[in-house]
Amino acid sequence: MVEKSVGQKPSKTALFAALHRAIANKEYQNERFGSDFLAEFFLPSNFRFFIQFKKVRANVKKKFHEAFPGLHEYMIARTAFFDRVFSDALNHKIPQIVLLGAGYDSRAYRYAKLNLATKIMELDIGPTQNRKKQCLKKAHIDISEQVTLVPINFDKESIKNALEKAGYENDKETLFIWEGVSYYLNAEAAGKTLEFASQSLHNESTIAFDYAISESEENINQYGVKEFSLSMKEHHQDESILFTIDEGKIEYYLEQRGLKIVSHLDNAEIEREFLVNENESSIGRVVSHLRFVLASPKR
C-alpha cells in the first residue's frame, strides 16, 4: 500500500491543536482560557471520553509539558488572541474573513450570533475539510450560508484562484487569519501568502498570524525552545518546522512583502496579555520563540 502524503490525509497538527483547545475548555470552562467549547467534537470518540476525567487531563498535560514545555499554554494564549481578532472583526461588521489553513477552527460556529453580514471563507486541504464537515454534521452544528469551506491543494493551486472561485472580493475590507500555519510552510510559500494578503485593495484589511523566530545561540536555551525543536523532529516528521524569521527582523521582512505591522507580541507580552487570570497571577509560560502579529497592507 502506498503511504498517503500530508496533503492526502487530515492534518495531524490540526487535530493536535483541537486536543489542546478541548483540554483547556474542560479545565477552565471560561472565555479567558478555555473558550473553544466545540473543539472536542473534532476529536476521536475515545479522546472525547477520556478527557472528561481530571486525572487523564493532568496526565496528558504532563506528557505535553515533558515534550513541549510551554506549548499547551501557548495554545491557550493563541486561541485567545485569534478569538479577539475574529470577534472584533464581526463586531465591526467587516465584509470578509478568510481563514488560511483553517484546520478545525470553530470560530465561524462559536461566534455565529455575532455574524450579521460577514462572509467567512475557510481554506484547507480537502481531506481535513471533509473530516471537519463530518464532525460538524455529527455534532448537529449547521454551516450557515455565510460560511464557505474552500478546498485547496496548496502545492498546486493559488490562494487567489481558490478564493475567487468562492466569491472573494479583493476590494472589500478583509481579515485574514493565518493561525498555526506559517512555520509548516517553506519560505517561498510563506512569503507568497503574505504577499497575497498585502494585495488587498482595502487599506484597512489585516492579516493576523503567528510565527517562530529562528533558533540561535542566544535563544536555544530559553524556555522550551530546545525541547520544542527536538520533539518536533521526533514526533512530527511529516509536519516539521520549516519557516522562521530571525529575531528583530519581522518589520523588515513584512515591508519587503508589502505589509506594515499593526501590533506585534513576543513571548513575554503574550504571557502578560493572555495568561494572567482575574487575580493577576499567571497560569503559565509560553515557549519562548513564538510570536503573534497583526499587519496591514503598506500603502
C-alpha positions as CSV (number, residue, x, y, z in Angstrom):
1,M,0.0,0.0,0.0
2,V,1.3,3.5,-0.9
3,E,1.6,5.8,2.1
4,K,-0.6,8.9,1.7
5,S,1.2,12.3,1.6
6,V,0.4,15.0,4.0
7,G,-1.9,16.7,1.5
8,Q,-3.9,13.5,1.1
9,K,-5.0,12.9,4.7
10,P,-6.4,15.0,7.5
11,S,-3.8,17.2,9.3
12,K,-2.3,15.7,12.5
13,T,-1.3,19.1,13.8
14,A,-4.8,20.4,13.3
15,L,-6.1,17.5,15.4
16,F,-3.3,18.2,17.9
17,A,-4.4,21.8,18.3
18,A,-8.0,20.7,18.7
19,L,-7.0,18.4,21.6
20,H,-5.2,21.3,23.3
21,R,-8.2,23.5,23.0
22,A,-10.6,20.8,24.2
23,I,-8.5,20.2,27.3
24,A,-8.3,23.9,28.0
25,N,-12.1,24.1,27.8
26,K,-12.6,21.2,30.2
27,E,-10.0,22.7,32.6
28,Y,-11.1,26.3,32.7
29,Q,-14.6,26.4,31.2
30,N,-14.4,30.2,30.6
31,E,-13.8,32.6,27.8
32,R,-10.4,33.7,29.1
33,F,-8.5,30.4,28.9
34,G,-10.9,27.8,27.5
35,S,-13.2,29.4,25.1
36,D,-13.4,26.6,22.4
37,F,-16.4,24.6,23.6
38,L,-16.6,23.0,20.1
39,A,-13.1,21.6,19.9
40,E,-14.0,18.3,21.5
41,F,-16.3,17.5,18.6
42,F,-13.3,17.2,16.2
43,L,-11.6,14.6,18.4
44,P,-11.9,10.8,18.0
45,S,-14.6,9.4,20.3
46,N,-12.1,7.7,22.7
47,F,-10.3,11.0,23.2
48,R,-13.6,12.8,23.9
49,F,-14.4,10.2,26.5
50,F,-11.1,10.2,28.4
51,I,-10.6,13.9,28.6
52,Q,-13.7,14.2,30.7
53,F,-11.6,12.9,33.6
54,K,-9.4,15.3,35.5
55,K,-6.6,12.7,36.1
56,V,-6.4,11.9,32.4
57,R,-6.2,15.5,31.5
58,A,-3.5,16.0,34.1
59,N,-1.5,13.1,32.7
60,V,-1.9,14.3,29.1
61,K,-0.8,17.8,30.1
62,K,2.2,16.4,31.9
63,K,3.3,14.5,28.8
64,F,2.8,17.6,26.7
65,H,4.9,19.6,29.1
66,E,7.7,17.0,29.1
67,A,7.9,17.0,25.3
68,F,6.9,20.6,24.6
69,P,7.3,22.9,27.7
70,G,5.1,25.9,27.3
71,L,3.2,24.7,24.2
72,H,-0.1,24.0,25.9
73,E,0.0,27.4,27.5
74,Y,0.9,28.9,24.1
75,M,-2.2,27.2,22.5
76,I,-4.4,28.7,25.2
77,A,-2.9,32.2,24.5
78,R,-3.1,31.7,20.8
79,T,-6.8,30.8,20.9
80,A,-7.5,33.9,23.0
81,F,-5.6,36.1,20.6
82,F,-7.3,34.9,17.5
83,D,-10.7,34.8,19.2
84,R,-10.2,38.5,20.0
85,V,-9.2,39.4,16.4
86,F,-12.1,37.4,14.9
87,S,-14.8,38.7,17.3
88,D,-13.6,42.3,16.9
89,A,-13.9,41.9,13.1
90,L,-17.5,40.6,13.4
91,N,-18.4,43.4,15.8
92,H,-17.1,45.9,13.3
93,K,-19.2,44.1,10.6
94,I,-16.3,43.8,8.1
95,P,-17.4,42.2,4.8
96,Q,-15.0,39.2,4.7
97,I,-12.9,36.9,6.9
98,V,-10.6,34.4,5.3
99,L,-9.1,31.6,7.3
100,L,-5.9,30.4,5.6
101,G,-5.3,26.8,6.6
102,A,-8.4,26.7,8.9
103,G,-8.0,23.2,10.2
104,Y,-10.6,22.6,13.0
105,D,-11.1,26.3,13.7
106,S,-14.6,26.7,15.2
107,R,-14.9,30.4,15.3
108,A,-17.4,30.7,12.5
109,Y,-19.7,28.5,14.5
110,R,-18.9,29.7,18.1
111,Y,-19.4,33.3,17.1
112,A,-22.3,32.7,14.7
113,K,-24.7,35.0,16.6
114,L,-22.3,37.9,16.1
115,N,-22.2,37.5,12.4
116,L,-24.7,39.8,10.8
117,A,-23.3,40.1,7.3
118,T,-19.7,38.9,7.2
119,K,-18.8,36.3,4.6
120,I,-16.3,33.7,6.1
121,M,-14.2,31.5,3.8
122,E,-12.2,28.6,5.3
123,L,-9.3,27.3,3.1
124,D,-7.7,24.0,3.7
125,I,-6.8,20.7,2.1
126,G,-9.8,18.5,1.1
127,P,-9.3,15.6,3.5
128,T,-9.2,17.9,6.6
129,Q,-12.2,19.8,5.4
130,N,-14.1,16.6,4.6
131,R,-13.5,15.3,8.1
132,K,-14.4,18.7,9.6
133,K,-17.8,18.6,7.8
134,Q,-18.4,15.1,9.0
135,C,-17.7,16.1,12.6
136,L,-19.9,19.2,12.4
137,K,-22.7,17.2,11.0
138,K,-22.4,14.5,13.7
139,A,-22.5,17.3,16.3
140,H,-25.6,18.8,14.7
141,I,-23.8,22.1,14.0
142,D,-25.0,23.8,10.9
143,I,-22.7,25.5,8.4
144,S,-24.5,28.8,7.7
145,E,-24.9,30.4,4.2
146,Q,-22.3,33.0,5.3
147,V,-19.6,30.3,5.7
148,T,-17.9,28.6,2.8
149,L,-15.4,25.8,3.1
150,V,-13.0,26.1,0.2
151,P,-10.8,23.1,-0.6
152,I,-7.3,23.9,-1.9
153,N,-4.2,21.9,-2.9
154,F,-1.7,24.4,-1.6
155,D,1.1,22.8,-3.7
156,K,-0.8,23.1,-7.0
157,E,-3.4,25.9,-6.6
158,S,-3.0,29.5,-5.8
159,I,-4.9,31.1,-2.9
160,K,-6.1,33.8,-5.2
161,N,-7.7,31.4,-7.7
162,A,-9.3,29.3,-4.9
163,L,-10.8,32.4,-3.2
164,E,-12.0,34.0,-6.4
165,K,-14.0,30.8,-7.2
166,A,-15.6,31.1,-3.7
167,G,-16.7,34.7,-4.3
168,Y,-13.8,36.6,-2.6
169,E,-13.8,40.3,-3.5
170,N,-10.4,41.9,-3.3
171,D,-11.7,45.5,-2.9
172,K,-13.5,44.8,0.3
173,E,-12.1,45.0,3.8
174,T,-10.9,41.6,4.8
175,L,-9.4,39.9,7.9
176,F,-7.0,37.1,7.0
177,I,-6.4,34.6,9.9
178,W,-3.3,32.5,9.4
179,E,-3.2,30.6,12.7
180,G,-0.7,27.8,13.4
181,V,0.3,27.5,9.7
182,S,3.3,29.7,8.8
183,Y,6.0,27.5,10.4
184,Y,4.9,24.4,8.4
185,L,5.4,26.1,5.0
186,N,8.6,26.6,3.1
187,A,9.9,30.1,2.9
188,E,8.6,30.7,-0.6
189,A,5.1,29.6,0.2
190,A,5.0,31.6,3.4
191,G,6.2,34.7,1.6
192,K,3.6,34.3,-1.2
193,T,0.8,34.0,1.4
194,L,1.8,37.3,3.0
195,E,2.2,39.0,-0.4
196,F,-1.3,37.8,-1.3
197,A,-2.7,39.5,1.8
198,S,-0.8,42.7,1.0
199,Q,-2.6,42.9,-2.3
200,S,-6.0,43.5,-0.8
201,L,-7.2,46.8,-2.2
202,H,-8.7,47.9,1.0
203,N,-6.3,49.8,3.3
204,E,-7.9,48.6,6.5
205,S,-7.6,44.9,5.6
206,T,-5.4,43.0,8.1
207,I,-3.7,39.6,8.4
208,A,-3.3,38.1,11.9
209,F,-0.7,35.3,12.2
210,D,1.8,33.6,14.4
211,Y,5.3,32.6,13.6
212,A,8.5,31.2,15.0
213,I,11.8,33.1,15.3
214,S,14.9,31.3,14.1
215,E,16.9,29.2,16.5
216,S,20.2,30.8,17.6
217,E,22.8,30.6,20.2
218,E,21.0,33.4,22.0
219,N,17.6,31.7,22.3
220,I,18.2,27.9,22.1
221,N,18.4,27.7,25.9
222,Q,15.4,29.9,26.5
223,Y,12.2,28.3,27.9
224,G,11.0,25.4,25.8
225,V,13.0,26.1,22.6
226,K,15.4,23.2,22.6
227,E,12.7,20.7,23.7
228,F,10.3,22.0,21.1
229,S,12.8,21.5,18.3
230,L,13.8,18.0,19.4
231,S,10.2,16.9,19.9
232,M,9.0,18.2,16.6
233,K,11.8,16.2,14.8
234,E,10.9,13.1,16.8
235,H,7.1,13.2,16.8
236,H,6.1,15.3,13.7
237,Q,8.5,14.5,11.0
238,D,5.8,14.8,8.3
239,E,4.8,18.3,9.5
240,S,8.0,19.7,10.8
241,I,9.0,23.4,11.3
242,L,10.3,24.8,8.0
243,F,9.8,28.6,8.1
244,T,11.2,31.0,10.7
245,I,12.1,34.7,10.8
246,D,15.2,36.0,12.6
247,E,14.7,37.8,15.8
248,G,14.1,41.5,15.3
249,K,13.7,41.2,11.5
250,I,9.9,40.9,11.3
251,E,9.3,44.5,10.4
252,Y,11.8,44.5,7.6
253,Y,10.5,41.0,6.4
254,L,6.9,42.3,6.2
255,E,7.9,45.5,4.5
256,Q,9.6,43.5,1.7
257,R,6.2,41.8,1.1
258,G,4.0,44.9,1.2
259,L,2.9,44.8,4.8
260,K,3.3,47.0,7.9
261,I,3.0,45.9,11.5
262,V,-0.1,47.0,13.4
263,S,0.8,45.1,16.5
264,H,3.5,42.5,17.5
265,L,3.7,40.4,20.7
266,D,6.7,38.5,21.8
267,N,6.6,35.6,24.3
268,A,6.7,37.9,27.4
269,E,3.9,40.1,26.0
270,I,1.8,37.1,25.1
271,E,2.0,35.8,28.7
272,R,1.1,39.2,30.2
273,E,-1.8,39.7,27.8
274,F,-3.4,36.3,27.6
275,L,-2.2,34.1,30.5
276,V,-2.9,36.3,33.5
277,N,-6.1,35.5,35.4
278,E,-8.5,37.7,37.3
279,N,-6.4,37.8,40.5
280,E,-3.4,38.9,38.4
281,S,-1.5,35.6,38.7
282,S,-0.2,33.8,35.7
283,I,-1.4,30.3,34.7
284,G,2.0,29.5,33.0
285,R,4.6,30.4,30.5
286,V,4.7,30.0,26.7
287,V,7.6,28.5,24.6
288,S,9.9,31.4,24.1
289,H,10.4,31.5,20.3
290,L,6.8,32.0,19.1
291,R,5.2,35.4,18.3
292,F,1.8,37.0,17.3
293,V,1.5,39.6,14.6
294,L,-1.2,41.8,13.2
295,A,-0.3,43.5,9.9
296,S,-2.0,45.5,7.1
297,P,-1.2,46.5,3.5
298,K,1.6,49.1,3.3
299,R,0.4,51.9,1.1
